[in-house]
Amino acid sequence: MQPLPPSLTATPPELPDLETWMSALLQGSSRFGLLQSSYVSKQAQLWSAMLDPQSSAQALAEPVVASALGDRRFASREWRDNAYFSYLKQSYLLASDFLGELAANAELEAKSKERLQFAVKQWCDAMCPVNFAATNPQVLKLALDSRGESVTRGIANLIADVHKGHISQTDEAVFEVGRDLALTPGDVVYENGLIQLIQYRATTPQVGLRPLVIVPPCINKYYILDLRPENSFVRYAVEQGHTVFVVSWRNVGPEQGNFDWDDYLEMGVLKAIHIAKTITRSDRVNALGFCVGGTLLAAALAVQAAKGESTVESVTYLATMLDFSAPGQLGVFIDEKGVAAREAAIGGGGILPGVDLATTFNALRANDLVWPYVVNNYLMGGTPAAFDLLYWNSDSTNLPGPMYCTYVRNTYLENKLRVPGALQNCGVSVDLGKVDRPAFILATREDHIVPWRAAYRSVGLLGGEKKFVLGASGHIAGVINPASANKRSYWISDSYPEDADAWFEQASEERGSWWPQWSQWLEEFKGGKDAKTRAAPAQTGSSKYPAIEPAPGRYVKQKAN
């Protein structure tokens, strides 16, 4: 059974044609010749070693090429101890390295080369012998041992996933939002056609005078910040004495397909801030945005700055991009042709299906989030393990077409948000430099969605005092790093040179989670001059905004499909 390669997006990036690529390669014929000569030589060395019985044992002990550090595809012993499978592995690795070097040395302009390298890597990842039943020793052995039952189960799993519309990455029957995930006690205290606003119940005798309003990404469900009690960022913030509000974005359907970017600012971010401020009777709120939620939050605060309004005391940006000049691998999916096609299809109304976004994000890490599950589920007939983070990752969220098209054009494609006055949001010209609130900016070192150097550029864009922290790990694991676990590390410095690498060279590494560092920073902004805290409220909401339903609410339970 041959696995089906994942579709990346409905409008894939336009790549150089083969003639253009080969022409670019041949322009540097001496370099091309050296690469080709090295590849042929190593393949001949490998082939000779495998054919010679006397050299075979030595070839297994001293391979011509080895897997890269962290590559788990060839972990089983057969890839090392069996001459045939060792040859398959090494021949594949040599070919992959050769194609990767060809793409890296193609004389193309930067954008085209980046796309070519991405496409080559995707193709090489898909063609790995691990991904095919006939060339995977574990699949073959299991099929024989189970007398074909593993094949039958795999076909059944494939059919089930085709009906679901995505590859199963976890046992989805194990989890239910509100029963196993999103458990921090609270209530929905406001809702409109786009958001529900959740207020969480206090767990400390005193709470800060100013509440904390969290704006999660609208391209995912908010409960990434409230998975389980032991790794819930929301619960941690409540335990630090904050009255916490969280925006729960609606998983839009066709009836909400006309919402645009300004609606997400006005009905989403700005409305949440107003309601939280009204319920707590505070002068200002502290605000936090994660990923796209941070981009929305910064744009909303720029709108307020243009209008002379000031309702936010401090801002936290988690893995947020405001300058899109170097957006990383996601940039390969964005070009004028693709954006124009989306605008023609859904720019005036309609939805971008959540599965399109999920598939694209998974493709960025196909060897972690696609092919292992193809092998386990379909080739071996296995059931993926229960994992809360991957359940959340599979819980897709639709976006309204007008909002999505405006966002992609003004950020990834034209990078206008960073240019003072280049954008009109909510009827005013926006300038991030006028957002002069103290800011805590977190990036994560291995983030493949918001590269940390891109996030560092926010230090120079925003007004006010800034504190930049670089966490270890990636876009999710680097953010969801509970203080109680005391894992990983982070880097800090009080000096902020223009260049991100210069900052890193003089930053100091601290062990453990960045959460306490953030909590300590936020203490200063809990309250006013006379008092920082007040007695915790006995219940959520207010007479004007009473509790509507218990958290996590209805909106987060709506499925994209």
CORCOR-V66233 format. One record per residue. SS is DSSP state (helix for helix, strand for strand, loop for the rest). D_FIRST is the distance of its C-alpha to the first C-alpha in Angstrom with 1 decimal. Layout:
SS_D_FIRST / SS_D_FIRST
//
This chain:
loop_0.0 / strand_3.8 / loop_6.5 / loop_9.5 / loop_12.6 / loop_15.6 / loop_18.4 / loop_21.5 / loop_24.2 / loop_25.4 / loop_27.7 / loop_26.1 / loop_28.7 / loop_30.1 / loop_29.4 / loop_31.4 / loop_30.4 / helix_29.5 / helix_33.0 / helix_34.6 / helix_32.5 / helix_33.2 / helix_36.8 / helix_37.1 / helix_35.7 / helix_38.0 / helix_41.0 / loop_40.7 / helix_40.2 / helix_41.6 / helix_39.2 / helix_36.3 / helix_37.5 / helix_37.8 / helix_34.2 / helix_32.9 / helix_35.1 / helix_34.1 / helix_30.4 / helix_30.9 / helix_33.2 / helix_30.9 / helix_28.0 / helix_30.5 / helix_31.7 / helix_28.3 / helix_27.5 / helix_31.0 / helix_30.7 / helix_27.5 / helix_29.1 / loop_32.3 / helix_32.3 / helix_35.4 / helix_33.9 / helix_30.5 / helix_31.8 / helix_33.6 / helix_30.6 / helix_28.7 / helix_31.7 / loop_32.5 / loop_29.3 / loop_29.9 / loop_28.2 / loop_27.3 / loop_25.3 / loop_27.3 / loop_29.2 / loop_27.2 / loop_23.7 / loop_21.9 / loop_18.4 / loop_19.5 / loop_21.5 / loop_20.4 / loop_22.8 / helix_20.4 / helix_20.3 / helix_24.1 / helix_25.0 / loop_22.6 / helix_23.7 / helix_20.5 / helix_18.5 / helix_21.8 / helix_21.9 / helix_18.4 / helix_19.5 / helix_22.9 / helix_22.0 / helix_19.7 / helix_22.5 / helix_25.1 / helix_23.3 / helix_22.8 / helix_26.5 / helix_27.6 / helix_26.1 / helix_27.4 / helix_30.8 / helix_30.8 / helix_30.2 / helix_32.8 / helix_35.4 / loop_35.0 / loop_38.4 / loop_37.5 / loop_39.2 / helix_38.1 / helix_36.1 / helix_34.2 / helix_33.5 / helix_32.3 / helix_29.8 / helix_28.7 / helix_28.2 / helix_26.1 / helix_23.9 / helix_23.4 / helix_22.6 / helix_20.0 / helix_18.3 / helix_18.7 / helix_17.3 / helix_14.1 / loop_13.8 / loop_14.4 / helix_12.7 / helix_12.4 / helix_9.7 / strand_7.1 / helix_6.1 / helix_8.2 / helix_11.0 / loop_11.4 / helix_14.0 / helix_14.0 / helix_10.4 / helix_11.2 / helix_14.6 / helix_13.8 / helix_11.6 / helix_14.6 / helix_17.2 / loop_16.0 / loop_15.5 / loop_12.1 / helix_13.5 / helix_11.5 / helix_8.2 / helix_10.6 / helix_12.0 / helix_9.0 / helix_8.5 / helix_12.3 / helix_12.5 / helix_10.5 / helix_12.8 / helix_15.7 / helix_15.3 / helix_15.1 / helix_18.4 / helix_19.8 / loop_19.2 / loop_18.1 / loop_15.9 / loop_17.6 / loop_19.4 / loop_21.6 / loop_22.4 / loop_24.2 / loop_26.0 / loop_28.0 / loop_29.9 / loop_32.4 / strand_34.7 / loop_38.2 / loop_37.3 / loop_35.3 / strand_35.6 / loop_38.5 / loop_41.1 / loop_44.1 / loop_47.0 / strand_48.2 / strand_48.7 / strand_48.0 / strand_51.4 / strand_50.7 / strand_48.3 / loop_48.1 / loop_45.6 / loop_43.6 / strand_44.1 / strand_45.1 / strand_47.3 / strand_47.0 / strand_49.9 / strand_49.4 / loop_52.0 / loop_54.1 / loop_53.9 / loop_56.9 / loop_60.6 / strand_61.0 / strand_58.7 / strand_59.2 / loop_61.3 / loop_58.6 / loop_55.2 / strand_51.8 / strand_49.7 / strand_46.0 / strand_44.0 / loop_40.3 / loop_37.7 / loop_37.3 / loop_33.7 / loop_32.8 / loop_34.3 / helix_37.5 / helix_36.6 / helix_35.0 / helix_38.7 / loop_39.1 / loop_36.0 / loop_37.6 / helix_41.2 / helix_40.5 / helix_38.9 / loop_40.6 / helix_42.4 / helix_44.2 / helix_45.5 / helix_46.7 / helix_48.6 / helix_50.2 / helix_51.3 / loop_52.9 / loop_55.3 / loop_53.9 / loop_53.8 / strand_50.2 / strand_49.0 / strand_45.4 / strand_44.2 / strand_41.3 / strand_40.0 / loop_39.1 / loop_35.5 / loop_36.7 / loop_35.9 / helix_37.1 / helix_40.6 / helix_40.9 / loop_39.4 / loop_42.7 / loop_43.3 / loop_43.9 / helix_44.5 / helix_48.1 / helix_47.1 / helix_45.0 / helix_48.0 / helix_50.6 / helix_49.0 / helix_46.8 / helix_48.2 / helix_51.9 / helix_52.1 / helix_50.5 / helix_53.1 / helix_55.9 / helix_55.0 / helix_54.7 / helix_57.9 / helix_59.7 / helix_58.5 / helix_59.5 / loop_62.6 / loop_61.9 / loop_63.1 / loop_59.8 / strand_56.2 / strand_54.0 / strand_50.7 / strand_47.2 / strand_44.2 / strand_40.7 / loop_38.5 / helix_39.0 / helix_41.4 / helix_43.5 / helix_43.5 / helix_44.7 / helix_47.2 / helix_48.7 / helix_48.9 / helix_50.7 / helix_53.1 / helix_53.9 / helix_54.7 / helix_57.1 / helix_58.6 / helix_59.3 / helix_61.0 / loop_63.0 / loop_61.3 / loop_60.6 / loop_58.8 / strand_56.6 / strand_58.1 / strand_55.1 / strand_51.5 / strand_48.5 / strand_45.5 / strand_42.3 / loop_39.7 / loop_41.2 / loop_41.4 / loop_44.5 / loop_44.6 / loop_41.4 / loop_42.3 / loop_39.6 / loop_36.9 / helix_34.2 / helix_30.6 / helix_31.0 / helix_33.4 / helix_30.8 / helix_29.8 / loop_33.4 / loop_35.3 / helix_38.0 / helix_35.8 / helix_33.2 / helix_35.9 / helix_37.9 / helix_34.9 / helix_34.5 / helix_38.3 / helix_38.4 / helix_35.7 / helix_36.7 / loop_39.7 / loop_42.1 / loop_40.3 / loop_36.9 / strand_34.3 / strand_31.7 / loop_28.8 / helix_28.1 / helix_24.3 / helix_25.2 / helix_27.2 / helix_24.8 / helix_21.8 / helix_24.3 / helix_25.6 / helix_22.2 / helix_21.4 / helix_24.5 / loop_23.0 / helix_19.3 / helix_19.0 / helix_20.7 / helix_19.8 / loop_16.4 / helix_14.0 / helix_15.1 / helix_14.3 / helix_10.8 / helix_10.3 / helix_12.6 / helix_11.8 / helix_8.1 / helix_6.9 / loop_10.3 / loop_11.4 / loop_14.5 / loop_17.3 / loop_18.8 / loop_22.4 / loop_25.3 / loop_26.7 / helix_29.4 / helix_29.0 / helix_25.3 / helix_26.3 / helix_28.9 / helix_26.5 / helix_24.4 / loop_27.6 / loop_27.8 / loop_31.2 / loop_32.1 / strand_34.9 / strand_37.5 / helix_37.1 / helix_40.7 / helix_40.6 / helix_37.3 / helix_38.5 / helix_41.9 / helix_40.4 / helix_38.0 / helix_40.7 / helix_43.5 / helix_41.6 / helix_38.6 / helix_39.7 / loop_43.5 / loop_44.2 / loop_47.3 / loop_47.6 / loop_49.0 / loop_51.7 / loop_54.9 / loop_55.6 / loop_52.7 / loop_51.2 / strand_52.9 / strand_51.5 / loop_53.3 / loop_56.0 / strand_57.0 / strand_56.2 / loop_54.3 / loop_54.9 / helix_53.0 / helix_55.9 / helix_58.1 / loop_55.8 / loop_58.2 / loop_57.0 / strand_56.3 / strand_52.6 / strand_50.3 / strand_47.3 / strand_44.2 / strand_41.5 / strand_38.7 / loop_38.1 / loop_34.3 / loop_34.0 / loop_31.4 / loop_32.5 / loop_36.3 / loop_37.1 / helix_40.1 / helix_42.2 / helix_41.8 / helix_42.8 / helix_45.8 / loop_47.2 / helix_48.1 / helix_50.9 / helix_52.6 / helix_51.9 / loop_53.2 / loop_56.9 / loop_58.3 / loop_57.7 / strand_54.2 / strand_52.5 / strand_49.3 / strand_47.0 / strand_43.8 / strand_41.5 / loop_38.9 / loop_35.1 / loop_33.4 / loop_33.8 / loop_33.3 / loop_33.8 / loop_36.8 / loop_38.4 / loop_37.5 / loop_39.2 / loop_41.5 / loop_45.0 / loop_44.9 / loop_41.9 / loop_43.8 / loop_40.7 / loop_40.2 / strand_43.0 / strand_44.5 / strand_46.9 / strand_50.1 / loop_53.1 / loop_56.2 / loop_56.3 / loop_54.2 / loop_54.2 / loop_52.7 / loop_49.9 / helix_47.1 / helix_46.7 / helix_50.5 / helix_50.3 / helix_47.6 / helix_49.7 / helix_52.6 / loop_50.8 / strand_50.9 / strand_47.9 / strand_48.4 / strand_46.4 / loop_44.9 / loop_44.0 / loop_45.6 / helix_46.3 / helix_49.8 / helix_50.7 / helix_49.9 / helix_51.8 / helix_54.8 / helix_54.8 / helix_54.6 / helix_57.6 / loop_60.0 / loop_59.0 / loop_59.0 / loop_62.5 / loop_65.6 / loop_68.7 / loop_70.4 / loop_67.6 / loop_63.9 / strand_63.1 / strand_64.1 / strand_63.6 / loop_60.1 / loop_59.9 / loop_59.9 / loop_57.3 / loop_55.0 / loop_56.0 / loop_59.5 / loop_61.7 / loop_60.5 / loop_56.8 / loop_56.3 / loop_53.0 / loop_50.8 / strand_48.1 / strand_46.8 / loop_44.3 / loop_41.4 / loop_42.3 / loop_40.5 / helix_39.2 / helix_36.9 / helix_35.2 / loop_34.3 / loop_30.6 / loop_29.5 / loop_27.3
//
